[in-house]
Amino acid sequence: MITWMPVRQLKFCSSVILVNAALLLAGCGEGADPPGSMTAGSGSMPTAGTTSGGGSTGSSGGGATSAGTAGATSGSAGTPNGGAGGVSGSSAGGVGGGSAGGVAGTGAGGVSGRGGTGGAGAAGGSSAGAAGGSSAGAAGGSSAGAAGGSSAGAGGTSGFQPCPASGPCKIMPFGDSITEGYNVAGGYRAPLFHLALAAKHEITFVGSANDYSVPTVDGTAFPKNHEGHGGYTIEGTNGIAQFVSTSIPSYKPNIITLMIGTNDINGNVNVSDAPNRLGKLLDSIFTRDPNILVVLAQIVPSKTDGTNNAIKTYNAAMPNLVSTRVAQGQHIVMVDMYAAFTNDANYKQTLLNDNLHPNQTGYNGMADVWYKALSPYLH
């Protein structure tokens, strides 16, 4: 029998935490807690085929079935069916050719595009190269980093860019207590901020909540705001859907990192309808602002095998939700947090702190997956 433990926590205080080698986290928070798929490419003028080499800067590269070059340097579409990798867009690995020793993936070129379907990454996630960037294609594709999470290409018009040309890109972390940062102050938000700082990207976090945060990251004031709410489900009285009508107009996020559904599944809340509720949530976001980029995560596993079976069913419904909406012009990238955890056979001990919540290492891995999906859009 599975006992429902909502994703929540009471007041706690954290001490100094080291994130990777360079991230120093410290702070005290309180409050009630508690890999990629199919999306259309962002280029509207795709000329790429499905048998190109790999790369990340959109130069020239491998042929129809070559093993693409490392994504950090160059390489775009091959000549048989592949077009140009796209102005400023990095291209993905080709059929039979994966970057960084990957397996397979199709690339698709586009003007200033994003997305693409990269070859498999070094740790099992599909990636368009060492940097995980991918180019826009007519059919989009998956890219992922060393953590094993995959992300789908963003849909939309040529050169889609959600972030402003100058100033910080506003990101709204949206979800439940895993977004809030239960167990580890700052959750995935602090290590994600660290990665952006290290790459000299300007980002900030927005939202109506500011708990479970840290004061500084790498000597820089940490943007504490977020829209993570402990114990919340997708919709209802304790559903995050209620914040769409207030937080989007108030904070005007450029990007939303969305992971929700853990409490629906763990609490057995009409589980079969959960994907439909998620679809309505996505639609409501784009009704408020059609120019937002949503990075949607397939949710992380629990320590309970029975719960994980339901989680896998819920996650399996997301690719179709995404591809259908991208075809309608919504800008969505999907990342696979479930695989990012289960690629480690001992994840229950190494990446989870309790039945539902990641530990510091788990949150760090989540940040890696988010960052690989976000980095092509950041300045």
C-alpha positions as CSV (number, residue, x, y, z in Angstrom):
1,M,0.0,0.0,0.0
2,I,1.4,3.4,-1.0
3,T,1.1,6.1,1.6
4,W,0.6,9.6,0.2
5,M,3.3,12.0,1.4
6,P,2.7,15.4,-0.2
7,V,5.7,17.2,-1.5
8,R,6.0,19.5,1.5
9,Q,8.1,20.5,4.5
10,L,7.9,22.7,7.6
11,K,10.4,25.3,8.7
12,F,14.0,24.5,8.4
13,C,17.4,26.2,8.2
14,S,20.2,25.2,6.0
15,S,23.9,25.6,6.4
16,V,26.7,26.2,4.0
17,I,26.4,23.9,0.9
18,L,29.0,23.5,-1.8
19,V,27.4,23.2,-5.3
20,N,29.8,21.6,-7.7
21,A,33.3,23.0,-6.8
22,A,32.4,26.6,-7.0
23,L,28.9,27.1,-5.6
24,L,28.5,28.2,-2.0
25,L,25.0,28.0,-0.7
26,A,23.8,29.1,2.7
27,G,20.4,30.3,4.0
28,C,17.3,29.7,5.9
29,G,13.8,29.3,4.4
30,E,10.4,28.5,5.8
31,G,6.9,27.9,4.6
32,A,4.6,25.0,3.8
33,D,6.4,22.8,1.4
34,P,5.4,20.5,1.3
35,P,14.6,13.1,-22.1
36,G,13.3,14.9,-25.0
37,S,10.8,14.3,-27.4
38,M,9.1,15.7,-30.5
39,T,8.5,19.4,-31.0
40,A,8.7,21.6,-34.0
41,G,11.9,23.5,-34.7
42,S,11.9,27.2,-34.3
43,G,13.1,28.0,-37.8
44,S,10.3,28.8,-40.2
45,M,12.7,28.3,-43.2
46,P,14.1,24.9,-42.6
47,T,16.3,23.5,-45.3
48,A,17.9,20.7,-43.3
49,G,17.4,17.1,-44.0
50,T,17.6,14.2,-41.6
51,T,21.0,12.8,-42.2
52,S,23.4,15.5,-41.1
53,G,26.6,15.5,-39.0
54,G,26.9,17.1,-35.6
55,G,28.1,20.4,-34.3
56,S,27.1,23.4,-32.3
57,T,28.0,26.5,-34.2
58,G,26.4,25.9,-37.5
59,S,29.5,25.7,-39.7
60,S,30.0,22.7,-42.0
61,G,30.2,19.0,-41.1
62,G,29.5,15.4,-41.5
63,G,27.7,13.6,-44.3
64,A,24.6,11.7,-44.5
65,T,25.3,8.9,-42.0
66,S,28.5,10.1,-40.4
67,A,29.2,10.1,-36.7
68,G,29.0,13.9,-36.1
69,T,31.9,15.9,-34.7
70,A,32.0,17.1,-31.2
71,G,29.3,19.6,-30.7
72,A,31.5,22.2,-29.1
73,T,33.3,23.1,-32.4
74,S,31.5,22.9,-35.8
75,G,29.5,20.8,-38.2
76,S,26.1,21.2,-39.7
77,A,24.0,19.3,-42.2
78,G,25.5,16.9,-44.7
79,T,24.8,17.4,-48.4
80,P,22.5,14.4,-49.3
81,N,19.4,15.7,-47.5
82,G,20.8,18.2,-45.0
83,G,20.7,21.9,-45.5
84,A,22.5,24.6,-43.7
85,G,22.6,24.3,-39.9
86,G,21.1,27.8,-39.6
87,V,22.4,31.2,-39.0
88,S,23.7,31.3,-35.4
89,G,22.0,27.9,-34.8
90,S,24.0,24.9,-33.8
91,S,23.1,21.7,-35.7
92,A,22.4,18.3,-34.3
93,G,23.9,14.9,-34.9
94,G,22.9,12.9,-38.0
95,V,21.3,9.5,-38.5
96,G,23.8,6.9,-37.3
97,G,26.0,9.7,-36.1
98,G,26.0,11.0,-32.6
99,S,28.1,13.7,-31.1
100,A,30.4,13.0,-28.2
101,G,30.2,9.3,-28.9
102,G,26.4,9.2,-29.1
103,V,24.0,6.8,-30.8
104,A,21.7,8.5,-33.3
105,G,19.6,11.5,-34.0
106,T,18.3,13.6,-36.8
107,G,19.4,17.2,-37.4
108,A,17.3,19.9,-39.0
109,G,18.5,23.3,-40.1
110,G,16.7,26.6,-39.7
111,V,17.4,30.3,-39.8
112,S,18.6,31.2,-36.4
113,G,16.8,28.1,-35.1
114,R,16.8,26.1,-32.0
115,G,16.0,22.5,-31.3
116,G,17.2,19.7,-33.5
117,T,17.5,16.0,-32.6
118,G,21.0,15.4,-31.4
119,G,22.9,12.1,-31.2
120,A,23.2,10.5,-27.8
121,G,25.3,12.2,-25.2
122,A,28.2,10.8,-23.3
123,A,26.0,9.6,-20.4
124,G,23.1,8.3,-22.3
125,G,21.1,11.4,-23.0
126,S,20.8,12.4,-26.6
127,S,22.8,15.5,-27.3
128,A,23.8,17.7,-30.2
129,G,27.4,17.8,-28.9
130,A,29.5,18.5,-26.0
131,A,27.6,21.7,-25.2
132,G,24.2,20.1,-25.8
133,G,23.1,22.8,-28.2
134,S,20.9,22.0,-31.1
135,S,19.7,23.7,-34.2
136,A,16.1,24.3,-35.4
137,G,14.6,21.9,-37.7
138,A,11.3,21.3,-39.4
139,A,10.5,18.5,-37.0
140,G,12.5,19.6,-34.0
141,G,14.2,17.0,-31.9
142,S,15.9,16.0,-28.7
143,S,19.0,17.2,-27.1
144,A,20.4,16.4,-23.8
145,G,23.5,16.7,-21.6
146,A,25.7,14.5,-19.6
147,A,23.0,14.2,-16.9
148,G,20.9,12.1,-19.4
149,G,17.9,14.4,-19.6
150,S,16.6,15.2,-23.0
151,S,15.0,18.2,-24.4
152,A,12.8,18.9,-27.4
153,G,13.3,21.7,-29.8
154,A,11.3,24.9,-29.4
155,G,8.5,25.5,-31.8
156,G,7.7,28.9,-33.4
157,T,8.7,31.3,-36.0
158,S,12.1,32.1,-37.5
159,G,14.7,33.3,-35.0
160,F,12.4,32.8,-31.9
161,Q,14.1,34.4,-28.9
162,P,12.2,34.7,-25.7
163,C,14.8,36.7,-23.8
164,P,15.3,40.5,-24.2
165,A,18.3,41.7,-26.2
166,S,19.7,43.3,-23.1
167,G,19.2,42.9,-19.4
168,P,18.5,39.7,-17.5
169,C,16.2,37.0,-18.9
170,K,13.4,36.5,-16.5
171,I,12.8,32.8,-15.6
172,M,9.8,31.7,-13.5
173,P,10.5,28.3,-11.8
174,F,6.9,26.9,-11.6
175,G,5.8,23.8,-9.8
176,D,5.6,22.2,-6.3
177,S,8.0,21.7,-3.4
178,I,10.7,20.3,-5.7
179,T,10.7,23.7,-7.4
180,E,10.5,25.4,-4.1
181,G,13.6,23.6,-2.8
182,Y,12.4,21.3,-0.1
183,N,15.3,19.6,1.8
184,V,18.0,21.8,0.1
185,A,17.7,25.6,0.2
186,G,17.7,26.9,-3.3
187,G,16.7,23.5,-4.8
188,Y,17.7,23.3,-8.5
189,R,17.4,27.1,-8.7
190,A,20.7,27.9,-7.0
191,P,22.9,25.5,-9.0
192,L,21.1,26.7,-12.2
193,F,22.0,30.2,-11.3
194,H,25.6,29.1,-10.7
195,L,25.8,27.6,-14.2
196,A,24.4,30.8,-15.8
197,L,26.9,32.9,-13.9
198,A,29.8,30.7,-14.9
199,A,28.8,31.1,-18.6
200,K,28.2,34.9,-18.1
201,H,24.5,34.7,-18.9
202,E,22.2,37.3,-17.4
203,I,19.2,35.6,-15.7
204,T,16.9,36.3,-12.8
205,F,14.1,34.4,-11.2
206,V,10.6,35.7,-10.7
207,G,7.5,34.7,-8.9
208,S,5.3,35.3,-5.8
209,A,7.3,33.1,-3.4
210,N,10.8,33.6,-2.1
211,D,11.3,30.8,0.5
212,Y,13.7,27.9,0.5
213,S,16.4,30.1,-1.0
214,V,20.0,31.1,-0.3
215,P,21.5,34.6,0.1
216,T,24.2,34.4,-2.5
217,V,25.7,32.2,-5.2
218,D,29.3,32.7,-6.2
219,G,29.4,36.0,-4.3
220,T,26.4,37.3,-6.3
221,A,23.0,38.1,-4.7
222,F,20.7,35.2,-5.4
223,P,17.3,36.1,-7.0
224,K,15.1,34.3,-4.5
225,N,11.7,34.5,-6.2
226,H,9.9,31.5,-7.7
227,E,6.5,30.0,-8.2
228,G,7.1,26.7,-6.4
229,H,4.4,25.7,-3.9
230,G,4.7,22.7,-1.6
231,G,2.0,20.1,-1.8
232,Y,0.4,21.6,-4.8
233,T,-1.1,19.6,-7.7
234,I,-1.8,20.8,-11.3
235,E,-5.2,22.4,-10.7
236,G,-7.8,22.8,-8.0
237,T,-7.8,24.6,-4.7
238,N,-4.2,23.6,-4.1
239,G,-3.3,23.7,-7.8
240,I,-0.6,25.8,-9.4
241,A,-2.9,26.6,-12.3
242,Q,-4.4,29.4,-10.2
243,F,-1.1,31.4,-10.4
244,V,-1.2,31.7,-14.1
245,S,-3.7,34.6,-14.2
246,T,-1.7,36.6,-11.6
247,S,2.0,35.7,-11.9
248,I,2.4,36.0,-15.6
249,P,0.8,39.5,-15.9
250,S,2.6,40.6,-12.7
251,Y,6.1,39.3,-13.3
252,K,6.1,38.9,-17.1
253,P,8.5,35.9,-17.3
254,N,10.4,35.3,-20.6
255,I,10.8,31.6,-19.8
256,I,9.0,29.2,-17.4
257,T,10.7,26.0,-16.1
258,L,7.6,23.8,-15.4
259,M,7.6,20.6,-13.5
260,I,4.3,19.5,-11.9
261,G,2.3,16.4,-11.3
262,T,4.2,14.6,-8.5
263,N,1.5,15.3,-5.9
264,D,-1.2,14.3,-8.4
265,I,0.4,10.9,-9.0
266,N,1.6,10.3,-5.4
267,G,-1.8,11.4,-4.0
268,N,-3.7,9.3,-6.6
269,V,-5.6,12.4,-7.7
270,N,-7.5,11.3,-10.8
271,V,-4.2,10.1,-12.3
272,S,-5.6,9.1,-15.7
273,D,-6.8,12.7,-16.3
274,A,-3.5,14.3,-15.1
275,P,-2.1,14.7,-18.7
276,N,-5.3,16.5,-19.7
277,R,-5.0,18.9,-16.8
278,L,-1.3,19.5,-17.7
279,G,-2.4,20.3,-21.3
280,K,-5.0,22.8,-20.0
281,L,-2.3,24.4,-17.8
282,L,0.0,24.8,-20.8
283,D,-2.8,26.3,-22.9
284,S,-3.6,28.8,-20.1
285,I,0.0,30.0,-20.0
286,F,0.1,30.7,-23.7
287,T,-3.3,32.4,-23.6
288,R,-1.7,34.8,-21.2
289,D,1.5,35.3,-23.2
290,P,2.1,33.5,-26.5
291,N,5.7,34.6,-26.5
292,I,6.8,32.7,-23.4
293,L,9.1,29.7,-23.7
294,V,8.0,26.9,-21.5
295,V,10.6,24.2,-20.6
296,L,8.5,21.3,-19.5
297,A,10.0,18.5,-17.4
298,Q,8.9,14.9,-17.2
299,I,8.8,14.5,-13.5
300,V,11.5,12.8,-11.4
301,P,11.0,9.2,-10.0
302,S,10.2,8.4,-6.4
303,K,11.7,5.6,-4.2
304,T,8.4,3.6,-4.6
305,D,8.2,1.3,-7.6
306,G,4.5,1.3,-7.7
307,T,4.4,5.1,-7.8
308,N,7.1,5.1,-10.5
309,N,4.8,3.0,-12.8
310,A,2.2,5.7,-12.6
311,I,4.9,8.4,-13.1
312,K,6.1,6.7,-16.2
313,T,2.6,6.6,-17.7
314,Y,2.1,10.3,-16.9
315,N,5.5,11.2,-18.4
316,A,4.8,9.1,-21.5
317,A,1.8,11.3,-22.3
318,M,3.9,14.5,-22.5
319,P,5.5,14.1,-25.9
320,N,2.2,14.1,-27.7
321,L,1.0,17.0,-25.5
322,V,4.0,19.0,-26.6
323,S,4.1,18.1,-30.3
324,T,0.4,18.9,-30.7
325,R,0.9,22.3,-29.1
326,V,4.1,23.2,-30.9
327,A,2.3,22.5,-34.2
328,Q,-0.1,25.2,-33.1
329,G,2.7,27.7,-32.5
330,Q,3.3,27.3,-28.8
331,H,7.0,27.5,-27.7
332,I,7.7,24.4,-25.6
333,V,10.9,22.4,-24.9
334,M,10.6,19.1,-23.1
335,V,13.3,17.7,-20.8
336,D,13.4,14.3,-19.2
337,M,14.1,14.6,-15.5
338,Y,13.0,11.0,-14.9
339,A,15.8,9.5,-17.1
340,A,18.3,12.0,-15.6
341,F,17.7,10.2,-12.3
342,T,17.2,6.6,-13.4
343,N,20.3,6.6,-15.5
344,D,22.0,6.1,-12.1
345,A,21.0,2.6,-11.1
346,N,21.4,3.6,-7.4
347,Y,19.4,6.9,-7.7
348,K,17.2,6.0,-4.8
349,Q,20.2,6.3,-2.5
350,T,22.4,8.7,-4.4
351,L,19.9,11.3,-5.8
352,L,16.9,11.3,-3.5
353,N,16.7,12.6,0.0
354,D,13.3,11.0,0.8
355,N,10.6,9.2,-1.1
356,L,9.9,12.2,-3.4
357,H,12.5,14.9,-3.0
358,P,16.0,15.2,-4.5
359,N,19.1,15.7,-2.3
360,Q,21.8,18.2,-3.2
361,T,23.3,15.9,-5.9
362,G,19.9,15.3,-7.4
363,Y,19.1,19.0,-7.5
364,N,22.5,19.7,-9.1
365,G,21.6,17.1,-11.8
366,M,18.3,18.8,-12.4
367,A,20.1,22.1,-12.9
368,D,22.3,20.6,-15.5
369,V,19.3,19.3,-17.5
370,W,17.5,22.7,-17.2
371,Y,20.6,24.6,-18.2
372,K,21.2,22.5,-21.4
373,A,17.7,23.3,-22.6
374,L,17.9,27.0,-21.6
375,S,21.4,27.9,-22.7
376,P,20.7,28.3,-26.4
377,Y,18.3,31.1,-25.5
378,L,20.4,33.0,-23.0
379,H,22.6,36.0,-23.7
